[in-house]
Amino acid sequence: MAAFVATVVDTKALGETVAASFAAGVGVAVVFSCAIYGAARFGEMGREGRTAAALAYGAVGVVAALVFLAAIVAGIIVMTQK
């Protein structure tokens, strides 16, 4: 009789899904925060006349924004695949 007991919940797959979702959510939030930080510091450094620092923070902001957009596109691609 015990041989016919079915697995109702695949806990391993569920755990992997939860872990991946958490990592993706935190990762995307951190990358977006870096984009905001870079943009804010870019403006501040530009107003203070610190051109090199402004360019460095601007580069951080642009790279983080591109990574953020890539993550969004990757998420949409994953969701729309069969």
URCOR-V501491 format. One record per helix or strand of 3 or more residues. SS is the DSSP state (alpha for helix, beta for strand). FROM is the first residue (numbers start at 1). LEN is the number of residues. If there is no record, write none. Layout:
# URCOR-V501491
ss=SS from=FROM len=LEN
ss=SS from=FROM len=LEN
This chain:
# URCOR-V501491
ss=alpha from=2 len=3
ss=alpha from=11 len=37
ss=alpha from=51 len=30
